[in-house]
Amino acid sequence: MKLLLQRQQLQRLRSQSKQQLLLRQQQQQRRAHRKQKQQQHHQQLLLQQKKRRSSTAIHFSIEAAAAATAMPEAAAAATAAAATAAAATAAAATAAAAAAQTETVASAVTSATNAAHDYRRVENRICFSCCSCCSSSSRSCKVAAAAAAAAAAAEGLAGAPQQFKSL
C-alpha cells in the first residue's frame, strides 16, 4: 500500500515537473517571439527615420538652391550675417570666460546667456512671421528673414565685449 502511494506521488511529481517544464518552454518561446517582434519594429522605425531624414535633407537642399538662385544677394547676406553672429557669440563667450576670473562672474555669464537667448528669440520671431505668410512653394523670403535675424543678433551681440570690458 505504501509503495503504491509512493509511486502515485512520484508520478504526480513527474507529471507536475513535466508540466512546469512545458510551461517554462512556452514562456521562453513567447519571450523570444516578442523580442523578435520588437526588434523588427525597431528596425522598421529606424528605417523610416532614415528615409524621413534623407527626404527632409533633400527637400531643404532643393529649397536652399531655389532660394539662392532666386535671391543670390540675400543668400550671401544671410551667410555673412550668420558668420558675424557666430563671431560675436564667440567673442561674448570669450569675454564671459575672461570675466569669470574677476568678481563680476554672475553678471558676465548672465549677459552672455541673455545675448544668446536674444539672438534665438529674434530669429524665431522673424521665421515664425515669415512662415505664416509664405506658401509652401516659395520660401525664398526665409533666406531674407534668416539674414535679418542674424544681422539683428550680430548687432545685439557686437556690443557684448564692450559691456564686459566696462565691468
C-alpha positions in Angstrom: 0.0 0.0 0.0 2.8 2.4 0.9 4.6 1.5 -2.3 1.5 2.2 -4.3 1.1 5.6 -2.6 4.7 6.5 -3.2 4.5 5.5 -6.9 1.4 7.7 -7.3 3.2 10.5 -5.6 6.2 10.1 -7.8 4.1 10.0 -10.9 2.3 13.2 -9.8 5.6 14.9 -9.2 6.9 13.8 -12.6 3.8 15.0 -14.4 3.9 18.3 -12.5 7.6 18.8 -13.3 6.9 17.9 -17.0 4.0 20.5 -17.0 6.2 23.1 -15.4 9.0 22.4 -17.9 6.5 22.7 -20.8 5.2 26.0 -19.3 8.7 27.3 -19.0 9.5 26.4 -22.6 6.3 28.0 -23.8 7.1 31.2 -21.8 10.6 31.3 -23.3 9.2 30.8 -26.8 6.7 33.7 -26.2 9.5 35.9 -24.9 11.8 35.1 -27.8 8.9 35.8 -30.3 8.0 39.1 -28.5 11.7 40.1 -28.5 12.0 39.3 -32.2 8.9 41.3 -33.0 10.2 44.3 -31.0 13.5 44.1 -32.9 11.7 44.0 -36.2 9.6 47.0 -35.2 12.6 48.9 -34.0 14.4 48.2 -37.3 11.4 49.5 -39.2 11.3 52.7 -37.1 15.0 53.3 -37.7 14.5 52.8 -41.5 11.5 55.2 -41.5 13.5 57.8 -39.6 16.4 57.4 -42.0 14.1 57.8 -45.0 12.5 60.8 -43.4 15.8 62.5 -42.7 17.1 61.9 -46.2 13.9 63.2 -47.8 13.9 66.3 -45.5 17.6 67.0 -46.3 16.9 66.7 -50.0 13.8 69.0 -49.6 15.9 71.6 -47.7 18.7 71.5 -50.2 16.3 72.0 -53.1 14.7 74.9 -51.2 18.1 76.4 -50.5 19.1 76.0 -54.1 15.9 77.7 -55.3 16.3 80.5 -52.8 19.9 81.0 -53.7 19.1 81.2 -57.4 16.1 83.5 -56.8 17.8 85.8 -54.4 21.6 85.4 -54.6 22.3 88.6 -52.7 20.0 87.6 -49.8 21.8 84.2 -49.6 25.1 85.9 -49.5 23.8 88.4 -46.9 22.5 85.5 -44.8 25.8 83.7 -44.9 27.7 86.8 -43.9 25.3 87.7 -41.2 25.4 84.2 -39.8 29.2 84.3 -39.7 29.1 87.7 -38.0 26.7 86.4 -35.4 28.8 83.3 -34.8 31.9 85.5 -34.3 30.0 87.8 -32.0 28.8 84.9 -30.0 32.3 83.5 -29.7 33.5 86.9 -28.6 30.8 87.1 -25.9 31.8 83.6 -24.7 35.4 84.6 -24.5 34.6 87.8 -22.7 32.4 85.7 -20.3 35.4 83.4 -19.7 37.7 86.3 -19.1 35.2 88.0 -16.7 34.9 84.7 -14.9 38.3 85.4 -13.4 37.2 88.7 -11.9 34.5 89.3 -9.3 31.7 90.0 -11.8 31.2 86.4 -12.8 27.5 86.2 -12.3 26.7 89.4 -14.3 29.1 88.4 -17.2 27.6 85.0 -17.5 24.1 86.4 -17.4 24.9 88.9 -20.1 26.4 86.3 -22.4 23.4 84.0 -21.8 20.9 86.8 -22.4 22.6 87.8 -25.7 22.4 84.2 -27.0 18.8 84.0 -26.0 18.0 87.3 -27.6 19.5 86.1 -30.9 17.4 82.9 -30.8 14.3 84.9 -29.9 14.7 87.4 -32.8 15.4 84.6 -35.2 12.4 82.6 -34.1 10.1 85.6 -34.3 11.1 86.5 -37.8 11.0 82.9 -39.0 7.5 82.4 -37.5 6.1 85.5 -39.1 7.7 84.6 -42.4 6.4 81.0 -42.3 2.9 82.1 -41.5 2.7 84.2 -44.6 4.6 82.1 -47.1 3.2 79.4 -49.3 5.0 76.1 -49.3 6.3 76.5 -52.8 8.0 79.9 -52.4 10.3 80.0 -49.4 12.8 82.5 -50.7 11.8 85.1 -48.1 13.1 82.7 -45.4 16.6 83.5 -46.6 15.9 87.2 -46.2 14.3 86.5 -42.8 17.3 84.5 -41.7 19.6 87.2 -42.9 17.7 89.8 -40.9 17.6 87.7 -37.8 21.4 87.1 -38.0 22.1 90.7 -38.6 19.9 91.8 -35.6 21.6 89.2 -33.5 25.1 90.4 -34.6 24.2 94.0 -33.8 23.0 92.9 -30.3 26.0 90.7 -29.7 28.6 93.1 -31.1 28.2 95.4 -28.0 28.7 92.5 -25.6 32.5 92.6 -25.5 32.4 96.3 -24.6 30.0 95.7 -21.8 32.3 93.0 -20.4 35.3 95.4 -20.7 33.4 98.1 -18.7 32.7 95.6 -16.0 
